[in-house]
Amino acid sequence: MSKLASWFNSPKQAVPRFIIWCLLIALVSAYGVLLWQSGAKIQSNILAMLPTLTETPLTQKALDKVEQRLADQVYIGLLADNKQQAINAATHLIEQLQQSPDVFTDIRSGESQQMQTLSQYYFDKRFFLLTDEQYGLLADTEHSADWQQLLLAAQQQLYSSFGYASSALLTQDPLLLFPDNLIALAPTQKLTSEQHILLGKSEQKFVAIVMAKGVKSAFNPDGQQQQMTVLNDAFSSLKPVNSQHAPNSYRGDNTDIEVLKAGTLFHAQAATDSAKFEVSTIGSLSLLGVMILVWLGFRSVMPLALAVLTLSSGFLFAAVATLSIFGELHLLTLVFGTSLIGVAIDYSFHFYCEKLLLNKPNATAVINRILPAMTLALLTSAIAFIAIGMTPFPGMQQVAIFCAAGLLGAYLTLVFAYPLLANSRLPTSSFLLVWAERYLQWLTNVTTHSAHANLKVSAVACVIALFMIGGISTLKSNDDIRNLQQSPERITTEENKLRQVLSGGTDNQFILVTANDEQALLNELDKASTLLSDAVVANEISSFVSLSRYLPSVEKQKQNYLAYQQLYHHHLDEIIDALGLDESLKAELLNQLALSENQYISPDSVLNIASNDLASLWLSPNAEMSTTTPITANITANITANIKTDYQASSNSESHQFGSIILLGGINDLSALTIRAEQSGLSVNVIDKVGEISNLMAQFKQLTLQLLVLVCVVAIFIFSVKFGIKLAIGIVSVPASSILLTLASLGVVGSPLSLFHALALILVLGIGIDYSLFFASVKSSSPAKASGVMMAVLMSACSTLLAFGLLAFSQTNAIHYFGLTLLFGIGFTFLLAPLISIITREVVHNGK
């Protein structure tokens, strides 16, 4: 160890140390290139940073189904004054999109052929289908004349100019019961289909709906670019209108066609563009600010060049380490990582401040003097970042590795590159050094023990205490992960408008119904639908989509069949006579009824015919159904709908259960619906992934705040070994006080406390301890040494505030919360850290 220490202390080893540094940079760079060629990538999905949850196998499958319904789906609404013009525009758009099969697939609108097949299947099973109203009128036809209301309705249809009665239909369904059953399958659906195009209405305009699925993920930047290019070209082919029209309007068939867009793609692209802009803007402004700061401090090109070299090395180590561990680098990690500029540059600042004070060109001697404090600072900062990495958030784990590795890269650059590169002389004076000396002198005068000084200090302390109490008392909490999404208003406005056209869509929460076999599940679905109908009446939800409308249980089908039997056996003659039908139809109708007995509607038959629309709602134990998005799917690309979760099976028995998803639309009171479901006694669960993750965020926020207290206690114990208990408490009290002042400031400005605030407070603690340690390390030195530390801390705080302060202006709430907390925290830490110099003088005077 002594030989190694002497080797490091020798100025003659500057060249070998620089060679070692060059080899390290070369190896890390080569490894980074290898990782990139091996498939490492940039990730732009903002919700990839969210935690994983352990779910039961059936819940896991249901979540997969719901997420896949929305994944990479694009919805386009074409608004026109004329129905045919809307149809023509949609047909043209479909043709344009079909020319890029490598970009979009499953391009469609109406699926009339499929619906016709399904309608024919249900018609063949018509004796097992009755609406609730029809069944109520037919349930006891032997002793009741209520069925005659249906006969009267059939007569009205028969003689109406706009009725749907036909001779072919009457011969097989004389009371015209089937059409109402077909309509009841999707009672909330407002869309119609003409010429294979789905049509809706919005503000007296016709809306043609086109849907497509991206081949590549909407969170893949390349995929985003390709899809947006194809879409924009397709829109342009509709002939852009003159500039005085709205930017989302297009001209086709001599009329304006307004385009409404919805889907994950548009939110993801906005998030990617925002992240790229913030990375370039925040990084560039931070770097520019640091350069100006270095020039003001040292008025030399070499410190500026070495500062850039230090930062570059840090970012290289950070990026490669992150890609090595995670296989990808999130754009948000890069945004967070720009704050690395404000921390990694500290090493350069402290080196040159010490060099300025010593007025010696030998860099090795300067490094040897500051290395113990710098090493301790690296360890404390690394511990702070590692604490962030202990959370279950992949994004935060990336940030922790990125920043910790970046600091290590900057530290190694200081130790191995500076001895050779940083030997040039500096100016003998510095504006910032003079300011630091005056500030310390003023602080000393203010805190000098005198009656007047003690009175001022006491008054300031009271004001600070009142501020803390008042601010913290107004602080609120909000852990809803929806706060992560801040899509531009133009996107959400278009999306909400299109959502209304599609019957309001469905929300991300849903009902999962489970049972041990198919028929038990169908019975549960039927009862759950009754429960949800009551919830609609109570305005807890606006609508729901359930397979119970498409798949009545065998028990219910038997009841419907029995009602038909009673009707035909007791009143068929009367019906034929009232409608003026041929009496020979009686034998045929009775024969059709007899042949249909026990030929029940089966789930497999229905789902095979209508797989694109319904199969994703059915969960078989050992079968995977198609998950193509149905027209009733929620078009809202809420950031939370794309959560990618690594599930873990927790119950083998559940893997043999059947399940069905009931989609919910227009949720107004989820808690009331949850209580209703729990009290029903049915095998139904309200699945709220958003709520689960939000609750998890709240729990980890509390754990993080508790961790802060624990770290403070442990730090006092560790530092007391070197500095004594009084100084150790002083070192930790600076960042602890800064944390309390930061919480109070958040309460004053109305920023609700979240996990991201708490994670930022860990960094406030780590950086604050660094500042305190630098001042504590000069307790036995001259005042000039303290001035040098003051200058270094000033430059360090300014650079950190530049980075984190700019993060506070991010459009992404997670980053904004993080940056705002550090803006307050580092500011308060900078103001309080010099007080350590007062404590050190007292410790030296009174004895350790």
LUMMAR-906461 format. One record per residue (C-alpha): x, y, z. Coordinates in steps of 0.2 Angstrom, whole numbers, padded with zeros to 4 digits, always signed. Layout:
BEGIN
XYZ ...
//
This chain:
BEGIN
+0000+0000+0000 +0014+0012+0004 +0022+0009-0013 +0006+0012-0021 +0003+0028-0012 +0021+0034-0016 +0018+0030-0034 +0002+0041-0034 +0011+0055-0025 +0025+0056-0037 +0024+0069-0051 +0035+0058-0061 +0020+0046-0064 +0009+0059-0073 +0012+0051-0090 +0009+0033-0085 -0007+0039-0076 -0012+0048-0092 -0009+0032-0102 -0020+0022-0090 -0034+0035-0092 -0032+0034-0111 -0034+0015-0110 -0049+0016-0099 -0057+0028-0111 -0053+0018-0126 -0060+0002-0118 -0076+0010-0112 -0079+0018-0129 -0075+0001-0138 -0087-0008-0126 -0101+0005-0129 -0099+0003-0148 -0100-0016-0146 -0116-0014-0135 -0124-0003-0148 -0121-0015-0162 -0127-0029-0151 -0145-0021-0150 -0143-0008-0136 -0156+0006-0140 -0163+0022-0134 -0180+0020-0126 -0193+0034-0127 -0208+0025-0118 -0210+0037-0103 -0219+0023-0093 -0205+0011-0095 -0199+0019-0079 -0214+0013-0069 -0213-0002-0057 -0217-0020-0060 -0231-0028-0050 -0234-0046-0046 -0252-0052-0052 -0261-0068-0052 -0260-0077-0069 -0278-0073-0074 -0276-0055-0070 -0259-0055-0079 -0267-0061-0094 -0281-0049-0093 -0269-0034-0091 -0260-0040-0106 -0276-0041-0116 -0281-0023-0112 -0264-0016-0115 -0263-0025-0132 -0279-0018-0137 -0272+0000-0137 -0254-0004-0141 -0248+0004-0157 -0265+0008-0163 -0269+0023-0173 -0287+0031-0175 -0291+0044-0188 -0307+0053-0189 -0311+0062-0206 -0325+0075-0203 -0335+0082-0218 -0352+0090-0221 -0357+0077-0233 -0358+0058-0229 -0352+0053-0246 -0337+0065-0245 -0332+0058-0228 -0333+0040-0235 -0323+0045-0250 -0310+0053-0240 -0309+0037-0228 -0308+0026-0243 -0294+0036-0251 -0284+0037-0234 -0285+0018-0232 -0278+0015-0250 -0264+0027-0246 -0260+0018-0230 -0261+0001-0238 -0246+0006-0249 -0235+0005-0234 -0237-0012-0227 -0220-0011-0218 -0226+0003-0208 -0245+0000-0205 -0255-0016-0204 -0273-0021-0200 -0279-0005-0209 -0298-0005-0208 -0314+0004-0205 -0331-0005-0205 -0331-0024-0205 -0348-0027-0213 -0344-0045-0220 -0339-0051-0202 -0354-0043-0194 -0365-0051-0208 -0358-0068-0203 -0360-0065-0185 -0378-0059-0188 -0382-0074-0198 -0375-0085-0184 -0386-0076-0171 -0401-0078-0183 -0399-0096-0184 -0399-0096-0165 -0414-0084-0163 -0424-0095-0152 -0411-0093-0138 -0411-0074-0139 -0423-0062-0131 -0420-0045-0124 -0425-0042-0106 -0441-0033-0112 -0446-0047-0124 -0443-0060-0111 -0454-0051-0098 -0468-0050-0111 -0466-0069-0116 -0462-0077-0099 -0480-0083-0096 -0489-0082-0112 -0501-0096-0107 -0509-0085-0094 -0505-0068-0100 -0509-0057-0115 -0493-0046-0113 -0486-0054-0128 -0499-0045-0139 -0488-0029-0137 -0475-0038-0147 -0488-0043-0160 -0494-0024-0161 -0476-0019-0163 -0474-0031-0178 -0489-0025-0186 -0483-0007-0185 -0467-0013-0193 -0476-0022-0206 -0486-0007-0212 -0473+0006-0209 -0464+0014-0224 -0448+0014-0215 -0450-0003-0206 -0437-0017-0208 -0450-0031-0210 -0449-0042-0226 -0458-0057-0232 -0442-0068-0229 -0440-0062-0211 -0458-0064-0207 -0458-0082-0213 -0445-0086-0200 -0447-0073-0187 -0466-0067-0187 -0465-0056-0172 -0449-0048-0178 -0440-0051-0162 -0423-0054-0169 -0419-0036-0175 -0421-0029-0158 -0409-0043-0151 -0396-0038-0164 -0397-0020-0159 -0396-0025-0141 -0379-0033-0143 -0371-0015-0144 -0384-0004-0136 -0371+0011-0134 -0364+0010-0151 -0367+0026-0161 -0357+0021-0177 -0365+0014-0193 -0357+0006-0207 -0359+0011-0225 -0348+0005-0240 -0337-0004-0227 -0333+0013-0219 -0338+0017-0200 -0348+0033-0199 -0352+0043-0184 -0358+0061-0181 -0349+0076-0172 -0357+0093-0172 -0368+0090-0186 -0354+0084-0197 -0351+0066-0203 -0336+0057-0196 -0328+0043-0206 -0317+0032-0195 -0300+0024-0200 -0290+0012-0189 -0272+0006-0192 -0259-0003-0181 -0241+0002-0182 -0229-0012-0187 -0216-0005-0175 -0219+0001-0158 -0226+0018-0156 -0212+0021-0143 -0198+0017-0156 -0191+0033-0162 -0188+0026-0179 -0205+0019-0180 -0213+0035-0175 -0204+0044-0189 -0209+0032-0202 -0228+0031-0196 -0229+0050-0195 -0221+0052-0212 -0234+0040-0220 -0248+0048-0211 -0243+0066-0216 -0241+0060-0234 -0258+0052-0234 -0266+0068-0226 -0257+0079-0239 -0264+0068-0253 -0281+0074-0247 -0276+0091-0255 -0271+0104-0241 -0283+0119-0239 -0277+0137-0240 -0267+0144-0226 -0282+0153-0218 -0290+0137-0214 -0286+0127-0198 -0269+0117-0199 -0278+0101-0196 -0290+0103-0211 -0288+0096-0228 -0298+0098-0244 -0305+0083-0254 -0320+0083-0266 -0321+0102-0266 -0324+0102-0247 -0314+0104-0231 -0310+0088-0222 -0305+0090-0204 -0293+0077-0197 -0294+0071-0179 -0280+0059-0173 -0279+0048-0158 -0268+0035-0152 -0252+0031-0143 -0241+0036-0157 -0246+0055-0156 -0243+0055-0137 -0226+0046-0139 -0220+0057-0153 -0224+0072-0142 -0215+0065-0127 -0200+0060-0138 -0199+0078-0146 -0201+0086-0129 -0187+0075-0121 -0175+0078-0136 -0178+0096-0135 -0175+0096-0116 -0160+0086-0118 -0152+0097-0130 -0158+0113-0122 -0155+0109-0104 -0138+0101-0108 -0132+0115-0120 -0137+0129-0108 -0130+0120-0093 -0114+0117-0102 -0113+0135-0108 -0116+0141-0090 -0102+0130-0084 -0090+0137-0097 -0095+0155-0092 -0093+0150-0074 -0076+0143-0076 -0070+0158-0086 -0076+0170-0073 -0067+0159-0060 -0050+0156-0068 -0049+0166-0083 -0040+0153-0093 -0043+0141-0107 -0036+0126-0100 -0048+0125-0085 -0062+0127-0097 -0055+0113-0109 -0052+0101-0094 -0070+0105-0087 -0077+0099-0104 -0065+0084-0104 -0071+0079-0087 -0090+0081-0092 -0087+0071-0108 -0078+0057-0098 -0092+0057-0086 -0106+0055-0099 -0096+0042-0108 -0095+0031-0092 -0113+0035-0088 -0120+0030-0105 -0110+0014-0107 -0113+0008-0089 -0132+0011-0091 -0133+0002-0108 -0122-0012-0101 -0134-0016-0087 -0151-0012-0094 -0148-0014-0113 -0156+0002-0116 -0155+0021-0112 -0171+0030-0108 -0173+0048-0115 -0179+0053-0098 -0163+0046-0090 -0153+0058-0102 -0164+0072-0097 -0161+0068-0078 -0143+0064-0083 -0140+0082-0089 -0140+0086-0070 -0124+0076-0070 -0115+0092-0077 -0119+0101-0060 -0111+0087-0050 -0097+0080-0060 -0090+0097-0063 -0087+0099-0044 -0071+0089-0046 -0064+0101-0058 -0069+0116-0048 -0062+0110-0031 -0045+0106-0040 -0043+0123-0048 -0049+0132-0033 -0036+0123-0023 -0023+0126-0036 -0027+0144-0036 -0024+0146-0018 -0008+0136-0018 -0002+0145-0033 +0008+0130-0038 +0008+0123-0056 +0011+0105-0050 -0006+0096-0052 -0001+0080-0043 +0002+0090-0027 -0015+0098-0028 -0023+0082-0031 -0015+0074-0016 -0021+0088-0005 -0040+0086-0011 -0041+0068-0014 -0047+0062+0003 -0061+0075+0003 -0065+0071-0015 -0065+0052-0012 -0077+0054+0003 -0088+0066-0008 -0089+0053-0022 -0094+0039-0009 -0108+0050-0002 -0114+0055-0019 -0114+0038-0025 -0123+0032-0010 -0137+0045-0013 -0139+0039-0031 -0138+0021-0026 -0152+0025-0013 -0163+0031-0028 -0158+0015-0037 -0166+0005-0023 -0183+0010-0028 -0194-0002-0040 -0194+0011-0054 -0183+0005-0069 -0182+0023-0074 -0175+0029-0058 -0163+0014-0057 -0156+0020-0074 -0154+0037-0067 -0145+0030-0052 -0133+0020-0062 -0131+0034-0075 -0126+0047-0062 -0116+0036-0051 -0106+0029-0066 -0104+0047-0073 -0097+0053-0056 -0084+0039-0056 -0079+0043-0074 -0076+0061-0069 -0067+0056-0053 -0055+0044-0063 -0052+0059-0075 -0047+0070-0061 -0035+0056-0053 -0027+0050-0070 -0028+0064-0083 -0026+0080-0073 -0008+0076-0066 -0002+0078-0084 -0014+0090-0092 -0017+0103-0078 +0000+0109-0074 -0002+0127-0082 -0002+0142-0071 -0017+0151-0066 -0020+0170-0063 -0015+0176-0046 -0032+0182-0042 -0050+0179-0045 -0066+0189-0044 -0075+0174-0037 -0062+0171-0024 -0063+0189-0018 -0081+0188-0017 -0080+0171-0007 -0068+0179+0005 -0080+0194+0008 -0095+0183+0010 -0086+0172+0023 -0080+0188+0032 -0098+0195+0032 -0104+0178+0039 -0091+0178+0052 -0096+0196+0058 -0114+0192+0058 -0112+0176+0069 -0099+0184+0081 -0104+0181+0099 -0112+0197+0104 -0128+0203+0111 -0133+0212+0095 -0127+0197+0084 -0136+0184+0095 -0152+0194+0093 -0151+0195+0074 -0147+0177+0073 -0162+0172+0085 -0174+0183+0074 -0168+0175+0058 -0170+0158+0066 -0188+0162+0072 -0192+0168+0054 -0185+0152+0047 -0194+0141+0059 -0211+0150+0056 -0208+0148+0037 -0205+0129+0039 -0220+0126+0050 -0231+0137+0039 -0225+0129+0022 -0225+0111+0028 -0242+0113+0035 -0249+0117+0018 -0239+0104+0009 -0251+0091+0000 -0247+0074-0008 -0252+0068-0025 -0245+0051-0031 -0257+0048-0046 -0246+0042-0060 -0257+0051-0072 -0247+0066-0067 -0233+0059-0078 -0242+0063-0093 -0242+0081-0100 -0247+0079-0118 -0250+0095-0128 -0267+0102-0128 -0270+0100-0146 -0267+0081-0145 -0279+0079-0130 -0292+0090-0138 -0292+0080-0154 -0292+0064-0145 -0307+0068-0134 -0317+0074-0148 -0314+0058-0158 -0317+0048-0142 -0335+0055-0141 -0338+0050-0159 -0333+0032-0153 -0347+0031-0140 -0335+0038-0126 -0323+0023-0128 -0318+0013-0113 -0306+0018-0099 -0291+0009-0093 -0299+0002-0077 -0309-0014-0081 -0319-0028-0072 -0312-0045-0072 -0325-0059-0070 -0318-0077-0066 -0326-0094-0064 -0320-0112-0065 -0329-0117-0081 -0337-0108-0096 -0355-0109-0090 -0352-0103-0073 -0342-0088-0081 -0357-0084-0092 -0369-0084-0077 -0357-0073-0067 -0356-0061-0083 -0375-0060-0084 -0376-0056-0065 -0361-0043-0067 -0370-0035-0081 -0385-0032-0070 -0374-0025-0057 -0366-0013-0070 -0382-0008-0077 -0387-0002-0059 -0370+0007-0059 -0374+0016-0075 -0391+0022-0067 -0381+0028-0052 -0370+0038-0064 -0354+0028-0057 -0350+0024-0075 -0357+0029-0092 -0356+0013-0101 -0348-0004-0101 -0344-0018-0114 -0348-0036-0109 -0348-0052-0117 -0364-0056-0108 -0373-0047-0122 -0365-0059-0135 -0364-0075-0125 -0380-0078-0115 -0378-0092-0102 -0386-0109-0106 -0398-0107-0092 -0404-0090-0100 -0404-0098-0117 -0415-0112-0110 -0427-0099-0102 -0428-0090-0119 -0431-0106-0129 -0445-0111-0116 -0453-0093-0119 -0453-0096-0138 -0461-0114-0135 -0475-0107-0125 -0478-0093-0138 -0478-0104-0153 -0488-0118-0145 -0502-0107-0138 -0503-0092-0150 -0494-0096-0167 -0511-0098-0176 -0516-0081-0169 -0500-0073-0174 -0501-0080-0192 -0519-0074-0194 -0516-0056-0187 -0501-0054-0199 -0510-0061-0214 -0497-0075-0216 -0500-0092-0225 -0506-0105-0213 -0493-0117-0220 -0480-0107-0211 -0485-0115-0194 -0478-0132-0197 -0462-0124-0204 -0460-0113-0189 -0463-0127-0177 -0451-0138-0186 -0438-0124-0185 -0441-0123-0166 -0439-0141-0163 -0423-0143-0174 -0415-0129-0164 -0418-0137-0147 -0401-0139-0137 -0392-0131-0151 -0385-0117-0140 -0374-0102-0143 -0357-0107-0139 -0342-0095-0134 -0330-0104-0147 -0342-0101-0161 -0345-0083-0158 -0327-0079-0154 -0321-0088-0170 -0333-0077-0180 -0330-0061-0172 -0312-0063-0166 -0306-0046-0170 -0319-0037-0159 -0323-0049-0145 -0310-0062-0142 -0299-0051-0132 -0312-0050-0119 -0312-0069-0116 -0299-0078-0106 -0297-0096-0109 -0285-0106-0097 -0274-0113-0111 -0278-0103-0126 -0272-0086-0133 -0286-0076-0142 -0283-0062-0155 -0281-0045-0147 -0285-0034-0162 -0292-0018-0155 -0311-0017-0157 -0321-0002-0162 -0327+0001-0145 -0309+0002-0138 -0303+0017-0128 -0294+0028-0140 -0286+0038-0127 -0268+0034-0127 -0266+0038-0109 -0248+0035-0105 -0254+0023-0091 -0262+0011-0104 -0245+0007-0111 -0237+0001-0095 -0226-0014-0098 -0226-0026-0084 -0216-0041-0079 -0228-0052-0071 -0225-0067-0059 -0237-0081-0057 -0243-0083-0039 -0256-0097-0040 -0256-0112-0051 -0274-0115-0047 -0279-0099-0056 -0271-0104-0072 -0285-0116-0075 -0299-0103-0072 -0309-0095-0086 -0311-0076-0086 -0319-0062-0095 -0315-0043-0096 -0329-0030-0095 -0323-0014-0101 -0329+0002-0092 -0333+0019-0101 -0335+0036-0093 -0329+0031-0075 -0336+0044-0063 -0334+0035-0046 -0323+0020-0046 -0322+0019-0028 -0341+0017-0027 -0341+0004-0041 -0327-0006-0031 -0338-0006-0016 -0353-0011-0026 -0343-0026-0034 -0336-0031-0017 -0354-0032-0009 -0361-0041-0024 -0354-0058-0019 -0349-0061-0037 -0332-0067-0043 -0328-0050-0050 -0313-0039-0047 -0311-0021-0052 -0294-0020-0060 -0286-0003-0058 -0268-0004-0063 -0266+0015-0062 -0272+0015-0044 -0261+0000-0039 -0245+0009-0046 -0251+0026-0038 -0252+0017-0021 -0235+0009-0023 -0228+0026-0027 -0236+0033-0011 -0228+0018-0001 -0211+0021-0008 -0212+0039-0006 -0215+0036+0013 -0200+0024+0013 -0189+0036+0004 -0193+0050+0017 -0189+0037+0031 -0173+0033+0022 -0168+0051+0023 -0170+0051+0042 -0160+0034+0043 -0146+0041+0032 -0144+0056+0042 -0142+0046+0058 -0130+0034+0050 -0120+0049+0043 -0119+0057+0060 -0112+0041+0067 -0099+0039+0053 -0093+0057+0053 -0092+0057+0072 -0077+0045+0071 -0067+0058+0060 -0074+0075+0066 -0082+0072+0083 -0100+0072+0087 -0103+0090+0087 -0096+0094+0070 -0104+0078+0063 -0121+0084+0069 -0116+0101+0061 -0111+0093+0044 -0128+0083+0043 -0139+0097+0050 -0135+0108+0034 -0143+0096+0022 -0157+0091+0034 -0162+0109+0037 -0161+0112+0018 -0173+0097+0016 -0185+0105+0028 -0184+0122+0020 -0187+0114+0003 -0203+0105+0009 -0209+0121+0016 -0205+0130-0001 -0215+0116-0010 -0230+0119+0001 -0229+0138-0002 -0228+0136-0021 -0242+0123-0021 -0232+0108-0028 -0239+0092-0022 -0227+0080-0014 -0223+0065-0024 -0211+0051-0025 -0200+0061-0037 -0199+0075-0025 -0193+0063-0012 -0180+0055-0023 -0173+0073-0027 -0172+0075-0008 -0160+0061-0007 -0148+0070-0019 -0151+0086-0009 -0144+0076+0006 -0130+0069-0004 -0124+0085-0012 -0127+0095+0005 -0116+0083+0014 -0103+0085+0001 -0103+0104+0004 -0102+0102+0022 -0088+0090+0021 -0078+0102+0011 -0079+0115+0024 -0077+0103+0038 -0060+0097+0030 -0052+0114+0033 -0056+0116+0052 -0037+0117+0056 -0032+0127+0040 -0030+0145+0037 -0045+0157+0032 -0038+0157+0015 -0041+0138+0013 -0059+0141+0019 -0061+0155+0005 -0055+0142-0008 -0068+0130-0002 -0081+0144-0002 -0076+0148-0020 -0077+0130-0025 -0094+0127-0017 -0100+0143-0025 -0095+0137-0042 -0102+0120-0038 -0119+0126-0032 -0120+0138-0047 -0117+0124-0060 -0129+0112-0050 -0142+0125-0050 -0140+0128-0069 -0143+0110-0072 -0157+0107-0060 -0165+0124-0061 -0168+0121-0079 -0175+0104-0076 -0189+0113-0066 -0195+0120-0082 -0197+0103-0090 -0214+0099-0098 -0213+0082-0090 -0220+0083-0073 -0208+0069-0066 -0193+0079-0072 -0201+0096-0066 -0204+0089-0049 -0187+0082-0048 -0179+0099-0054 -0189+0110-0043 -0185+0101-0028 -0166+0102-0032 -0168+0120-0036 -0174+0124-0019 -0163+0111-0010 -0146+0115-0018 -0150+0134-0015 -0154+0132+0003 -0139+0120+0005 -0127+0133-0003 -0133+0147+0009 -0132+0136+0025 -0116+0126+0021 -0103+0140+0025 -0110+0140+0043 -0100+0124+0045 -0084+0135+0045 -0091+0144+0061 -0094+0127+0069 -0076+0122+0065 -0069+0137+0072 -0078+0133+0089 -0073+0115+0088 -0055+0120+0086 -0056+0133+0099 -0065+0122+0112 -0055+0106+0108 -0062+0091+0099 
//
